[in-house]
Amino acid sequence: MGQIKGETMKIIQKQAEEAVISVDKIRKQNGDAVKRIDEIQKPIDNTIVDTIIEGIDIVRTFKMGEVEVRALRSVNVRIRRGEFIAIMGPSGSGKTTLLNQLGLLDTPNSGKILIDGTDTSRLSDSEKGKFRLHNLGYVFQDYALLPELNAMENVYISLMMQGKSKTECESAAAEILSAVGLGDRLQQLPSKMSGGQQQRVSIARALAHSPEVLFADEPCANLDSETSKEVLDLFEKFNQEKRQTIVMVTHEEWHAEYADRVIRLKDGIVQE
């Protein structure tokens, strides 16, 4: 692949080195932390449990001036390994808030999030970061690609942060980009791509490290119907062929038809 821009590479390498140093310090200072980090890093045993995510009595409130908004009200959800879940509901119902809790992008005021049996409420912020890095993948509606990096580099950078070798990063990035139909656009910059192609790069980046769960927050919001179908077909492909667990927020009923099950929210409450 082409040479990643010098300054960007230095920043990435520095962050990766700091992450390794941070883990080493924890290992030396705290025996309990060693146990937790080893648990986070160990391969998932698919025979242990069928439930991959469980949310127990999740409450999330926000302050808006003097007003307290209850975005989630004692929400309980259970997601099985390999399920394709759609989260739906009116605007302001708590869809993205729930996704952020389940994906460890935010912390509930009360309640627990269990992922593959790990009680994430017991993890420190740094441990949560490491857990996300190794076990979870994210796709957002705005793609979130680095504009100065080409398709290969945008995927490569996420793998590099996991401490993989250059050869491993290049091989995995090329393989996943080919899998999403961009094998002939490895060197193309985001500015030269359509919205659908940029979202494919985003999906490739999220799936490159084979996450246990892929979270997608309205991934087709900025796409037309035809391109949306292409993206959803990709999700369906990975769900069916790789048994990829997917949790997706959407407003569109026809998007939800791709899912195995729909979780519907209204006013922060799951509708049975």
C-alpha positions in Angstrom: 0.0 0.0 0.0 1.1 3.6 -0.3 3.0 5.3 2.5 0.6 6.6 5.1 1.2 10.3 5.7 4.2 10.8 8.1 2.7 12.9 10.8 -0.5 10.8 11.0 1.6 7.6 11.3 3.7 9.1 14.1 0.5 10.0 16.0 -0.9 6.5 15.5 2.3 4.8 16.6 2.6 7.0 19.6 -1.0 6.2 20.7 -0.4 2.5 20.2 2.8 2.6 22.2 1.1 4.5 25.0 -1.7 1.9 25.0 0.8 -0.9 25.5 2.7 1.1 28.2 -0.6 1.8 30.0 -1.5 -1.9 30.1 2.0 -2.8 31.4 1.6 -0.3 34.2 -1.7 -1.7 35.2 -0.3 -5.2 35.2 2.5 -4.2 37.6 0.4 -2.1 39.9 -2.8 -4.1 40.3 -3.3 -7.8 40.3 -7.1 -7.4 39.9 -6.6 -5.2 36.9 -4.5 -7.9 35.3 -7.3 -10.4 35.6 -9.9 -7.9 34.2 -7.6 -7.0 31.2 -6.9 -10.6 30.5 -10.6 -11.3 30.5 -11.2 -8.5 28.1 -8.5 -9.7 25.7 -9.2 -13.4 25.7 -11.0 -14.9 22.7 -14.7 -15.4 23.1 -15.9 -19.0 23.6 -19.0 -19.2 21.5 -20.2 -22.3 23.4 -20.4 -20.5 26.8 -23.6 -18.5 26.3 -26.1 -17.7 23.6 -26.8 -14.2 24.9 -24.1 -11.8 23.7 -25.6 -8.5 25.2 -27.9 -8.0 28.2 -29.1 -4.6 29.4 -30.6 -4.7 32.9 -32.7 -1.8 34.2 -30.9 0.8 32.2 -31.7 4.4 33.2 -30.2 7.4 31.4 -31.2 11.0 32.2 -29.9 14.3 30.8 -30.0 17.8 32.3 -31.4 20.5 30.0 -31.2 23.6 32.1 -33.5 23.0 35.1 -35.3 20.2 33.3 -34.3 16.5 33.7 -35.0 14.4 30.6 -35.4 10.7 31.1 -34.1 9.3 27.9 -34.2 5.6 29.0 -36.5 4.4 31.8 -35.5 1.0 33.3 -34.9 -0.6 29.9 -34.3 -4.3 29.8 -33.0 -5.9 26.6 -31.4 -9.2 25.6 -29.6 -9.9 22.3 -28.6 -13.3 21.2 -25.3 -14.1 19.5 -25.7 -13.8 15.7 -28.9 -11.8 15.8 -29.6 -8.9 13.6 -31.5 -6.4 15.7 -33.2 -3.2 14.6 -34.0 -0.5 17.2 -36.9 1.7 16.1 -39.2 4.4 17.5 -40.2 8.0 17.0 -37.7 10.9 17.1 -36.7 11.4 20.7 -37.7 7.9 21.8 -34.2 7.0 23.0 -33.0 4.9 20.1 -29.5 6.3 19.8 -29.2 6.7 23.5 -29.9 2.9 23.9 -27.4 2.1 21.2 -24.8 4.2 22.9 -25.3 2.4 26.2 -25.2 -1.1 24.7 -22.1 -0.1 22.7 -20.3 1.4 25.7 -20.1 4.8 24.1 -22.0 6.3 27.1 -22.6 5.3 30.7 -26.0 4.8 32.2 -27.1 6.6 35.4 -28.0 3.2 36.7 -28.4 -0.4 35.5 -25.9 -2.9 34.0 -24.7 -3.8 30.5 -23.4 -7.3 30.2 -21.4 -8.2 27.1 -20.6 -11.9 26.7 -21.0 -12.3 30.4 -18.7 -9.3 31.3 -20.3 -6.8 33.6 -19.0 -3.6 31.9 -20.0 -1.5 34.9 -17.0 -2.9 36.7 -14.5 -1.8 34.0 -12.5 1.4 34.3 -12.6 3.9 31.5 -9.3 2.6 30.0 -10.5 -1.0 30.3 -13.8 0.0 28.5 -11.7 1.6 25.8 -9.7 -1.6 25.3 -12.9 -3.7 25.4 -14.4 -1.6 22.6 -11.2 -1.7 20.6 -11.1 -5.5 20.6 -14.7 -6.6 20.7 -17.0 -4.0 19.2 -17.3 -2.2 15.8 -19.2 1.0 14.9 -20.8 2.4 11.8 -22.2 6.0 11.9 -24.3 7.9 9.4 -21.6 10.5 8.7 -19.0 7.8 7.8 -16.3 9.4 10.0 -13.4 8.7 7.6 -10.1 10.6 7.7 -10.2 12.7 4.5 -6.4 12.7 4.0 -6.2 8.8 4.0 -7.2 6.5 1.3 -9.6 3.5 1.7 -6.8 1.1 2.6 -5.3 3.5 5.1 -8.6 4.3 6.8 -9.1 0.6 7.5 -5.4 0.0 8.2 -5.3 2.6 11.0 -8.0 0.8 13.1 -6.1 -2.4 12.9 -2.8 -0.8 13.7 -4.2 0.5 17.0 -4.8 -3.1 18.0 -1.1 -3.8 17.8 -1.1 -5.9 14.7 1.9 -6.1 12.4 2.1 -4.1 9.2 1.7 -7.3 7.1 -1.4 -8.3 9.1 -2.9 -4.9 8.8 -2.4 -4.7 5.0 -3.7 -8.2 4.4 -6.8 -7.8 6.6 -7.6 -4.3 5.2 -7.4 -5.5 1.6 -9.4 -8.6 2.4 -12.3 -6.8 4.1 -12.4 -4.0 1.5 -12.7 -6.6 -1.2 -15.5 -8.3 0.8 -17.5 -5.0 0.7 -16.9 -4.6 -3.0 -14.1 -2.0 -2.9 -11.2 -4.2 -3.9 -10.5 -2.0 -6.9 -10.5 1.3 -4.9 -7.9 0.6 -2.2 -5.9 3.8 -3.0 -8.9 6.1 -3.5 -9.5 9.1 -1.2 -12.9 9.6 0.4 -13.4 12.8 -1.6 -13.3 10.7 -4.8 -15.9 8.3 -3.5 -19.7 8.4 -3.5 -21.6 8.4 -0.2 -22.3 4.7 -0.6 -18.6 3.9 -1.2 -17.6 5.9 1.8 -20.1 4.0 4.0 -18.6 0.7 2.6 -15.2 1.8 3.8 -16.7 2.7 7.2 -18.3 -0.8 7.3 -15.0 -2.4 6.3 -13.2 -0.5 9.1 -15.7 -1.6 11.6 -15.6 -5.2 10.6 -11.8 -5.6 9.9 -11.0 -6.9 13.4 -13.9 -9.3 13.4 -15.8 -7.7 16.3 -18.3 -9.6 18.4 -20.9 -7.0 17.8 -21.4 -4.4 15.1 -23.3 -1.2 16.1 -24.8 0.9 13.4 -26.5 4.2 14.1 -28.8 5.1 11.1 -26.1 3.9 8.6 -28.3 4.8 5.6 -29.5 8.2 6.8 -27.5 10.1 4.1 -28.0 7.6 1.3 -30.6 7.1 -1.4 -32.8 4.1 -1.5 -30.8 2.1 -3.9 -27.5 2.7 -2.1 -29.2 2.0 1.2 -30.2 -1.4 -0.1 -26.6 -2.1 -1.0 -25.5 -1.3 2.5 -28.2 -3.3 4.1 -27.5 -6.2 1.8 -23.9 -6.1 3.1 -25.1 -6.2 6.7 -27.3 -9.2 5.8 -24.4 -11.0 4.1 -22.1 -10.7 7.1 -24.9 -11.6 9.5 -25.9 -14.7 7.6 -22.4 -15.9 6.4 -20.3 -14.9 9.4 -23.0 -14.9 12.1 -22.1 -11.3 12.8 -24.2 -9.8 15.6 -25.6 -6.5 14.4 -27.5 -3.8 16.4 -28.9 -1.1 14.1 -30.9 2.1 14.7 -33.2 3.0 11.9 -36.3 5.1 11.2 -37.3 3.1 8.1 -39.6 0.1 8.3 -38.2 -1.5 5.2 -34.7 -1.3 6.7 -36.0 -3.2 9.8 -37.2 -5.9 7.5 -33.6 -7.1 7.2 -33.4 -7.7 10.9 -34.3 -10.8 12.8 -36.1 -8.8 15.5 -37.2 -5.2 16.2 -36.8 -3.5 19.6 -39.3 -0.6 19.6 -39.0 2.3 21.9 -41.4 5.0 23.0 -40.6 7.7 25.5 -37.6 5.7 26.7 -39.5 2.6 27.3 -39.3 -0.7 25.4 -42.7 -1.5 23.8 -43.6 -5.2 24.3 
